[in-house]
Amino acid sequence: MLRIGLLGCDVRLAEVALAASGRGDQIVAAHDVPAETVKVLGIVTGIASWEPLLDAATCDVVLVGADGWSDARAEAVRTLVQAGRPLVLSQPLELSMLWAYELDMIRRDTGSRLVPCLPDRLHPFVTRLRGRLEASLAGVDAAAESLHFERRMTDRSKAAVLAQLARDADLVRAVAGDPARLSTLGAAEAEAAWPTLAVGFTGATQLPVRWQVAPAGRPGLTIRLQSAADGVTIEAPDDPTSDWTWNGEAHGGGFDRGAATLTALDAALGVGSPRDTDAIPPASWSDAARAIELAETVPRSLARGRSIDLHREEFSDLGTFKGTMASLGCGLIMVALFVVIVATVVAGVAREFGWAAAGGLVDAWPVIVLLVLGLFLALQIIPFLLGGGTSDAEPPRPPSKT
């Protein structure tokens, strides 16, 4: 039984909290949670500040919601990660790639377990659909030609669309692999583009993937895999009690997203039953950060009216150090060139007017530049002295055929 603390809440996090209560976990503390949510979840203990959540004696894990998000809550989350606390984070809390990757780097240093609320990749249809794609790539099944995701939404504002894309982008990655290029299609006016936004992804398999917003008659997701012979159509309604279908064949029981997120939490904590090795693993925080990066790229693609190449970069302290040294090296080269010009002019003037002392100092510029460059080169061994010569990234996952 887990003791759960809440820091804010939203619809997706409420599903997790309800599923936790249903299996016997206890919500022992809550901060910044709306009164109506407190009543629905049956929370007894409210706390005036989030600081008690730093103490493992207060709760075992903290659930962080997006509603009412503020800079103060962002700082609270950063502090909780620095303290090494296990967190379940609603996706997306903040549509900022830099903030997400900052948390990822802190997580690697402190060992904090961050579980993003991305349950859809654990939906039964995902493993089945990816298996179909792998069979197609291997030549066992008919060649896949395109993959289309149609997301039906009631609220099709910019904020709602980008937030939904930050969740569905992880589903796209789980099914078709990490995209290498992103393109957008929408109305000419920026604000009019969101209700009908279409986003295209292409990756190593060259299978065109399209994600599109549609009006919601019945909120949910329709996925169509077009192949040379016969296609696949999947209906996955948002309603957790409704059946999902594969080519019209209903699969009963629905899909409990709250329970799926708890499964990911149990896996992160090392409790519960082990998952099938052939199943798609739960999303890591690195997956969540990558999905946020993809969603954050969409407005730039719309504004520029062209495709944007996506570069898969591993964010770490070592990578930051290398980037800083590269920038500093370029700066030193420019400064050295400037020093050469200035020193040459000043040396000529000094000799002309007989300023022996000034001329001697100016003539020493090669030694000064050499010392500065030598110090810069010496700084390059710092990662090796501190044991940073190896990557601090998460262990690599088994390669996927997609």
Stockholm file with secondary structure:
# STOCKHOLM 1.0

chainA/1-402         MLRIGLLGCDVRLAEVALAASGRGDQIVAAHDVPAETVKVLGIVTGIASWEPLLDAATCDVVLVGADGWSDARAEAVRTLVQAGRPLVLSQPLELSMLWAYELDMIRRDTGSRLVPCLPDRLHPFVTRLRGRLEASLAGVDAAAESLHFERRMTDRSKAAVLAQLARDADLVRAVAGDPARLSTLGAAEAEAAWPTLAVGFTGATQLPVRWQVAPAGRPGLTIRLQSAADGVTIEAPDDPTSDWTWNGEAHGGGFDRGAATLTALDAALGVGSPRDTDAIPPASWSDAARAIELAETVPRSLARGRSIDLHREEFSDLGTFKGTMASLGCGLIMVALFVVIVATVVAGVAREFGWAAAGGLVDAWPVIVLLVLGLFLALQIIPFLLGGGTSDAEPPRPPSKT
#=GR chainA/1-402 SS CCEEEEESCCHHHHHHHHHHHHTTCEEEEEESCCHHHHHHHTCCCBCSCSGGGGSTTTCSEEEECCTTCCHHHHHHHHHHHHTTCCEEECSCSSCCHHHHHHHHHHHHHHCCCEEESCGGGGSHHHHHHHHHHHHHHTTSSCCEEEEEEEEEESCCSHHHHHHHHHHHHHHHHHHHCCEEEEEEECCSSHHHHGGGCEEEEEETTCCCEEEEEEECSSCEEEEEEEESSCCEEEEEESCTTSCEEETTEEETTCCCHHHHHHHHHHHHHTCSSCCCTTSCCCCCHHHHHHHHHHHHHHHHHHHHTSCEECCCCCCCHHHHHHHHHHHHHHHHHHHHHHHHHHHHHHHHHHHHHTCHHHHHHHHTHHHHHHHHHHHHHHHTTHHHHTTCSSCCSCCCCCCCCC
#=GC SS_cons         CCEEEEESCCHHHHHHHHHHHHTTCEEEEEESCCHHHHHHHTCCCBCSCSGGGGSTTTCSEEEECCTTCCHHHHHHHHHHHHTTCCEEECSCSSCCHHHHHHHHHHHHHHCCCEEESCGGGGSHHHHHHHHHHHHHHTTSSCCEEEEEEEEEESCCSHHHHHHHHHHHHHHHHHHHCCEEEEEEECCSSHHHHGGGCEEEEEETTCCCEEEEEEECSSCEEEEEEEESSCCEEEEEESCTTSCEEETTEEETTCCCHHHHHHHHHHHHHTCSSCCCTTSCCCCCHHHHHHHHHHHHHHHHHHHHTSCEECCCCCCCHHHHHHHHHHHHHHHHHHHHHHHHHHHHHHHHHHHHHTCHHHHHHHHTHHHHHHHHHHHHHHHTTHHHHTTCSSCCSCCCCCCCCC
//
